């Protein structure tokens, strides 16, 4: 409408532009910025991790130390990137009118909600990147770093005996037990009387031996019938005396139970590690959400105050 001033000069007054309830531009830019910052810093962290580990024993950081360092670094990067993206969205959002205290409260809430939007969109973008080539590169770098640290801790790279010990249980424990049982006796060959049918091959015997062991794996010792059957097989295949065959069967079963318990312990350790990692990841994301919302509110306050950010003595857009 037109308002006539006392000087009789017509002045046209327009209604103020109403701020929109939601502006996707700042949210998208903040989420993209948070994702880009995290990718850059995580790539730098992977390079840093490769520089502090070594495949040689007693050199570089240990695997456990690397896991703690990696978790701490990833958490810090996640929170910092979400905070940067939230601040950017809050500062770029169009200001909300604050004529009253209620409107000031509403403006503060809306600034924080833009940080939540940045966090939610960045989580989705991060999930998409984890399934893409970028996530594959980062994952490969982290796995390479962990593998080098583990090799250095075990000394497998410079100690062939240690490497063999690590690879000893890479096969199925039952296969190892079968090999132990059917190995030729020292100084004795497999009996093969003239005209006798050929002895069963290892492939023919492996399945029944494995079934006999599997049926008794939860028992403290072998069933008497199964033990007698296995002792007879060993005697037939190796020509060993009964006492030596019984000792070999008992030793193979004891080693198999030890390997089975070792596998259970490794699975339990992996379960606990995955459980802790999942809880820490959820907690980190929750803290990142709070950081994004708080930084967006701070950005909104700096926007309203026209605050100038000086970084290292020079003016920056952030």
C-alpha positions, 0 to 999 in steps of 0.5 A, spaced: 500 500 500 502 507 499 503 511 505 504 519 504 509 522 508 509 529 511 513 532 505 507 529 501 512 525 497 509 518 496 513 512 498 511 505 496 511 500 502 511 493 501 510 487 506 516 483 508 517 477 505 515 471 509 521 466 510 519 459 508 518 454 513 523 449 509 529 451 505 532 445 501 538 449 499 542 450 505 540 443 508 543 439 501 549 444 501 550 442 508 550 435 507 554 435 501 559 439 505 559 434 511 560 428 506 565 431 502 569 433 509 568 426 512 571 423 505 577 427 505 579 426 512 578 419 512 582 418 506 587 422 510 586 418 516 587 411 512 594 414 509 596 416 516 594 409 518 599 406 513 604 410 515 604 408 522 604 400 521 609 395 519 609 388 517 615 387 521 615 384 528 616 389 534 615 395 529 610 400 528 603 400 532 600 394 534 593 392 531 590 393 538 593 400 538 591 401 531 584 399 532 583 404 538 586 410 534 582 408 528 575 408 532 577 415 535 579 418 529 573 416 525 569 419 531 572 425 531 571 426 523 564 424 524 562 429 529 566 435 526 564 434 519 557 434 521 558 440 525 561 443 519 555 442 515 550 444 520 553 450 521 553 452 514 546 450 513 544 454 519 548 460 517 545 460 510 538 459 512 533 465 511 532 469 517 526 468 521 522 474 524 523 475 531 519 481 533 517 477 540 520 472 544 515 466 541 518 468 534 525 468 537 524 461 540 521 459 533 527 461 529 532 458 534 528 451 533 528 452 526 536 453 525 537 447 529 532 443 525 536 445 519 542 441 522 538 435 523 536 435 516 543 436 514 545 430 519 539 425 516 541 427 509 549 426 510 547 419 513 544 417 507 549 420 503 554 416 507 551 410 506 550 410 499 558 412 498 559 406 503 556 401 497 560 405 492 567 405 489 569 411 494 567 407 500 570 401 497 577 404 496 576 407 504 575 400 506 580 397 502 585 402 505 583 400 512 583 393 511 590 393 508 592 397 514 589 392 519 592 386 516 599 389 516 598 391 523 596 384 525 602 381 521 607 385 524 604 383 531 604 376 529 611 376 526 609 372 520 612 376 515 619 375 517 618 368 521 616 362 517 614 358 523 610 363 525 606 364 518 605 356 518 602 357 525 597 362 523 596 358 517 595 351 520 588 352 522 586 355 515 583 349 513 578 345 516 580 342 523 577 335 521 581 335 515 587 336 519 585 331 524 584 326 518 591 327 516 594 326 522 590 320 523 592 317 516 599 319 516 604 313 515 607 311 521 615 312 522 619 307 518 613 303 516 609 302 510 602 301 508 601 293 508 599 291 501 598 283 501 599 280 494 592 279 491 589 283 496 584 289 494 587 296 494 586 300 501 581 305 501 583 312 499 584 318 504 578 321 500 574 314 502 576 315 509 575 322 510 567 322 510 566 317 515 572 319 520 569 326 520 562 324 522 565 320 527 569 326 530 563 330 529 558 325 533 563 326 539 565 333 539 561 335 544 563 329 549 569 329 553 572 323 550 570 318 544 565 313 544 568 306 545 565 304 539 567 310 535 574 309 538 575 302 536 572 303 529 577 309 528 583 305 531 582 299 526 582 304 520 589 307 523 592 300 524 589 298 517 592 304 513 598 305 517 600 298 520 601 301 526 600 297 533 594 297 537 597 301 542 600 306 538 594 307 533 590 308 540 594 314 542 594 317 535 586 317 535 586 320 542 591 325 540 587 327 534 581 327 537 584 332 543 587 336 538 580 337 534 577 339 540 582 344 542 581 347 535 574 347 535 574 351 542 579 355 539 574 357 533 569 358 538 573 363 542 575 367 536 567 367 534 566 370 541 571 375 540 569 377 533 562 377 536 564 382 542 568 386 537 562 387 532 557 389 538 562 394 541 563 397 534 556 397 533 554 401 539 560 406 538 558 407 531 551 408 534 553 413 539 558 417 534 552 418 530 548 420 535 553 425 538 554 427 530 546 429 530 547 433 536 553 437 534 550 438 527 544 441 531 548 445 535 552 448 530 546 450 526 544 454 532 550 457 532 550 459 525 543 462 525 546 466 531 552 468 527 547 470 521 543 474 525 549 478 529 552 479 522 558 475 525 565 476 522 569 469 522 577 470 522 581 464 521 588 465 521 588 472 521 584 472 514 577 473 513 573 466 511 566 464 509 566 460 514 
